[in-house]
Amino acid sequence: MNYLEFEKPLAEIEGKAEELRALARSNEQMDVESEAAALDAKAQAMLKDLYGKLSRWQKCQVARHAERPHCRDYIKSLFTEYTPLAGDRNFADDHAVMGGLARFQDRPVVVIGQEKGDDTASRIKHNFGMARPEGYRKAIRLMEMADKFGLPVVTLVDTPGAYPGKGAEERGQSEAIARSTQACLRIGVPLVSVIIGEGGSGGAVAFATADRLAMLEHSVYSVISPEGCASILWKDAEKMREAAEALRLTAQDLKELGVTDRVIPEPLGGAHRNPARAIEGVGKAVGAMLAELDGLDRKALVAQRRKKYLGLGAKGLAA
C-alpha cells in the first residue's frame, strides 16, 4: 500500500499487524491472530475517522493517488467489445487520450477518457494524462462519429490539465480545447461524464461539458490546481492548502454549487483500497445517467445541455 502523508499513523498500525502475521507464517507455533485482529479493528476505526473529516487539500491527494483505478481499468471492467481508435488524422496519436467504440451493458456507445498510466514507463507514454492538441482532436473525431451513428458518449475525466508545452501551443492547444468543448455542446446524442480522479482546468472541461456529470466522492474539479493557484495569488506554491480551501473543488462542494449532478460513493479509504467496488459504483452511475436521457430527441438534448451550462454559477452567486 502506498500511504499518503496524512495516513502515516494508519500505516504504522497496519504495518504492525502485517509484521505479526509475517512472524506467524515463519513460526507455526505462534498464535498472533487475536493481536493482529485487534490492530485491524483499530486501523479500521482510524481509517473511518481520517476519511470522515478530510480537508480539501487531503481530498486532492486522494484524487491523485497513484493506485486509484485509471481510465483503462474502467474501460476493461465496464465495457465489452472495446475497439480503440487512434490518431486525429492530422498530426499524431496522443496516448494521453484513449477512446473508441464499445458496448456498455450491451448497449453500443463511444467511450473517451484520459489515461495517466500506473508506472514510470506508462506515465511517460501517456504524458501523465495531459493531452496535447491531437488528443482533443481525437476526442472530437470520436464525438462526431458518435453523433453521426446515434451512439451515446461516455467520458472518463482524469487529468491535471492540458499539456502546456511549447509544441502543444504551436499546434493550437487552446483552439483544440475550445473545439472539443464546442463538440460536447453540439452533439445530438446523450453525453455523460464521470470525473474519476482529477478534473483540471480546460483540459477537463473539454470532456466534461456533458448532459450529466458525476464525480467520485474523493475526486476534484477546478479551474486550476491548488499549487498553481497559490503560485499566482501568494507567489508561494506551499500555500496550496489555503488555495484548495478557496477553490471549493471537491465533489461535495460542486454538488452544492450545482456543477455536478451526482456524487458516487467510494469504498472506505478511497477508490485505491477497493478498485473493483469503485468501478462497480461508476458503472451503476453511468447506467442511471444514460437511463435519465433515454427518449430525448436531438433538439431536446442540445437545448437542455445549453440551458444547463448557461445557468451554471447562478446558484453559487445566490448563495
C-alpha positions in Angstrom: 0.0 0.0 0.0 1.2 3.5 -1.0 0.3 5.6 2.0 -0.4 9.4 1.8 1.2 11.8 4.2 -1.9 12.1 6.4 -2.2 8.3 6.6 1.2 7.7 8.3 -0.4 6.8 11.7 -2.6 4.3 9.9 0.5 2.9 8.1 2.2 2.2 11.4 -0.8 0.2 12.8 -1.4 -1.8 9.6 2.4 -2.4 9.3 2.5 -3.8 12.8 -0.5 -6.2 12.1 1.3 -7.4 8.9 4.6 -7.9 10.9 2.8 -10.1 13.4 1.3 -12.2 10.6 4.6 -12.5 8.9 6.1 -13.8 12.2 3.3 -16.3 12.5 4.0 -17.5 9.0 7.6 -18.1 9.8 6.8 -19.9 13.0 3.7 -22.0 13.1 3.8 -22.3 16.9 3.0 -18.7 17.3 -0.7 -17.6 17.6 -0.9 -13.9 16.9 -4.3 -13.7 15.2 -6.1 -12.1 18.2 -3.5 -9.4 18.5 -3.4 -8.8 14.7 -7.2 -8.7 14.6 -7.2 -6.1 17.4 -4.8 -4.0 15.3 -7.0 -4.4 12.3 -10.0 -3.1 14.2 -8.0 -0.1 15.4 -6.8 0.6 11.9 -10.4 0.4 10.5 -11.6 2.8 13.2 -8.7 5.2 12.4 -9.4 4.9 8.6 -13.1 5.8 9.2 -12.1 8.7 11.3 -9.5 10.0 8.8 -11.7 9.8 5.8 -14.7 11.2 7.7 -13.0 14.6 8.0 -10.7 15.1 5.0 -9.7 18.6 4.2 -10.0 19.8 0.7 -6.2 19.5 0.2 -6.3 15.9 1.5 -9.0 15.1 -1.0 -6.7 16.4 -3.7 -4.1 14.0 -2.5 -6.6 11.1 -2.6 -7.7 12.1 -6.1 -4.1 11.9 -7.3 -3.3 8.6 -5.5 -1.1 6.5 -7.9 -3.1 3.4 -7.1 -6.5 4.7 -8.0 -8.1 2.9 -10.9 -7.4 4.7 -14.1 -9.4 5.1 -17.4 -8.2 1.8 -18.9 -9.2 0.0 -15.8 -12.8 1.3 -16.1 -12.9 0.5 -19.8 -11.6 -3.0 -19.2 -14.1 -3.7 -16.5 -17.3 -1.9 -17.6 -17.2 -2.1 -21.4 -17.1 -5.0 -23.8 -16.1 -5.3 -27.4 -13.9 -2.2 -27.0 -12.3 -1.2 -30.3 -9.9 1.7 -29.9 -9.4 4.4 -32.5 -6.1 6.1 -32.8 -4.9 9.4 -34.2 -6.5 12.7 -35.1 -6.0 12.2 -38.9 -3.8 15.3 -38.9 -0.7 15.1 -36.8 -0.3 12.1 -34.4 -1.9 9.8 -31.9 -2.0 11.2 -28.4 -1.6 8.4 -25.8 -2.9 10.7 -23.1 -6.4 10.3 -24.6 -7.9 6.9 -25.3 -11.3 6.1 -26.8 -13.2 4.1 -29.2 -16.4 2.1 -29.9 -17.6 -0.3 -27.2 -20.7 -1.8 -25.6 -21.9 -0.7 -22.1 -24.4 -3.1 -20.6 -24.8 -4.5 -24.1 -25.6 -1.0 -25.5 -23.3 0.4 -28.2 -21.6 3.6 -27.1 -18.5 5.6 -27.7 -16.1 5.9 -24.7 -13.4 8.5 -24.3 -11.1 9.1 -21.4 -7.7 10.4 -20.2 -5.2 7.9 -19.1 -2.4 8.8 -16.7 -0.5 5.4 -16.5 0.4 3.4 -13.5 4.2 3.1 -13.6 7.1 5.2 -14.7 7.1 3.9 -18.3 3.4 4.1 -18.8 3.1 7.6 -17.2 5.7 8.9 -19.6 3.9 7.2 -22.5 0.6 8.7 -21.5 2.2 12.1 -20.6 0.7 11.8 -17.1 -2.8 12.3 -18.6 -2.0 15.7 -20.0 -3.4 15.8 -23.5 -1.9 17.7 -26.5 -4.0 19.2 -29.3 -4.1 16.0 -31.2 -5.7 14.3 -28.1 -8.6 16.8 -28.1 -8.9 16.4 -31.9 -9.1 12.7 -31.5 -11.9 13.2 -28.9 -13.7 15.5 -31.4 -13.4 12.8 -34.1 -14.9 10.3 -31.8 -17.7 12.6 -30.7 -18.6 13.4 -34.3 -18.6 9.7 -35.1 -21.0 9.1 -32.2 -23.2 11.9 -33.4 -23.3 10.5 -36.9 -24.3 7.0 -35.9 -26.6 7.9 -32.9 -24.3 6.5 -30.2 -24.3 7.8 -26.6 -20.9 9.2 -25.4 -19.3 8.3 -22.1 -16.3 10.3 -21.0 -13.9 9.5 -18.1 -12.0 12.5 -16.8 -8.7 12.2 -15.0 -6.2 14.9 -15.9 -4.2 17.6 -14.0 -4.8 19.8 -17.1 -3.9 20.1 -20.8 -0.2 19.8 -21.6 1.3 23.4 -21.6 4.4 22.6 -23.7 5.7 24.7 -26.5 4.9 22.2 -29.2 1.3 21.9 -28.0 0.9 25.6 -28.0 2.4 25.8 -31.5 -0.1 23.2 -32.8 -3.1 25.1 -31.4 -3.8 23.8 -27.9 -6.3 26.4 -26.8 -8.2 26.1 -30.1 -8.3 22.3 -29.8 -9.7 22.6 -26.3 -12.3 25.1 -27.4 -13.3 22.9 -30.3 -13.7 19.9 -28.1 -15.9 21.8 -25.7 -17.9 23.0 -28.6 -18.3 19.4 -29.9 -19.6 18.4 -26.4 -22.3 21.1 -26.6 -23.3 20.4 -30.3 -23.7 16.7 -30.5 -27.3 15.5 -30.5 -26.7 12.2 -28.6 -26.6 11.6 -24.8 -23.3 12.6 -23.3 -22.4 11.6 -19.7 -19.2 12.2 -17.9 -17.5 11.0 -14.7 -14.6 12.6 -13.0 -12.7 9.6 -11.7 -9.7 11.5 -10.2 -8.6 15.0 -11.1 -10.6 17.3 -13.3 -8.1 20.0 -14.1 -8.9 23.2 -15.9 -9.9 23.4 -19.6 -8.3 20.0 -20.1 -11.2 18.5 -18.2 -13.9 20.9 -19.4 -13.3 19.8 -22.9 -14.5 16.3 -22.0 -16.9 17.1 -19.1 -19.4 19.5 -20.7 -22.0 16.8 -20.5 -25.7 16.3 -20.1 -25.0 14.6 -16.8 -21.8 15.0 -14.8 -20.9 12.7 -11.9 -17.9 12.8 -9.6 -16.3 10.1 -7.4 -16.5 11.0 -3.7 -12.9 11.9 -3.4 -12.3 13.4 -6.9 -11.7 17.1 -7.5 -12.6 19.5 -10.3 -11.3 23.0 -10.6 -10.2 25.8 -12.9 -6.6 25.5 -11.7 -4.6 23.2 -9.4 -4.1 24.4 -5.7 -0.4 24.7 -6.3 -0.9 26.8 -9.4 -3.5 29.0 -7.7 -1.1 29.5 -4.7 1.8 30.4 -7.0 -0.3 33.1 -8.7 -2.1 34.6 -5.6 0.6 34.3 -3.0 3.7 33.7 -5.1 4.2 30.6 -2.9 3.2 27.1 -4.0 3.4 25.9 -0.4 0.1 27.7 0.3 -1.7 25.0 -1.7 -3.8 24.1 1.4 -5.2 27.6 1.6 -5.8 27.6 -2.2 -7.6 24.3 -2.1 -10.0 25.7 0.6 -10.6 28.8 -1.5 -11.2 26.9 -4.8 -14.1 24.7 -3.4 -13.0 21.9 -5.7 -14.4 18.8 -4.0 -17.3 16.7 -5.3 -19.3 17.8 -2.3 -18.6 21.5 -3.0 -19.6 21.2 -6.6 -22.8 19.3 -5.9 -23.8 22.1 -3.6 -22.9 24.7 -6.3 -24.9 22.7 -9.0 -21.8 22.0 -11.1 -22.0 18.2 -10.7 -25.2 16.2 -10.8 -24.3 13.3 -8.5 -21.5 12.2 -6.2 -20.5 8.5 -6.4 -19.6 7.0 -3.0 -16.1 5.4 -2.8 -15.0 2.5 -0.6 -13.8 3.5 2.8 -10.2 4.7 2.4 -10.7 5.7 -1.2 -11.1 4.0 -4.6 -7.5 2.7 -4.4 -8.3 0.5 -1.5 -11.0 -1.4 -3.4 -10.8 -0.6 -7.1 -13.4 -3.2 -8.1 -16.0 -1.7 -5.9 -15.2 1.8 -7.0 -15.5 0.7 -10.7 -18.8 -1.0 -9.9 -20.2 2.2 -8.5 -19.2 4.2 -11.5 -20.9 1.6 -13.8 -24.1 2.0 -11.9 -24.0 5.8 -12.1 -23.3 5.7 -15.8 -26.2 3.4 -16.4 -28.5 5.5 -14.3 -27.4 8.8 -16.1 -27.9 7.2 -19.5 -31.4 6.0 -18.5 -32.3 9.5 -17.5 -31.6 10.7 -21.0 -33.4 7.9 -22.9 -36.2 9.2 -25.0 -34.9 12.7 -25.5 -34.5 13.7 -29.2 -31.6 15.6 -30.6 -33.2 19.0 -30.3 -34.2 18.5 -26.7 -30.8 17.2 -25.7 -28.9 20.1 -27.2 -31.3 22.6 -25.8 -31.2 21.1 -22.3 -27.4 20.9 -22.3 -27.2 24.6 -23.5 -29.6 25.7 -20.8 -27.6 23.8 -18.1 -24.3 25.4 -18.9 -25.7 28.9 -19.4 -27.2 28.6 -16.0 -24.0 27.5 -14.2 -22.9 29.8 -11.4 -26.3 31.3 -10.6 -26.7 29.0 -7.6 -23.2 30.0 -6.3 -24.0 33.7 -6.7 -27.3 33.4 -4.9 -25.5 31.7 -2.0 
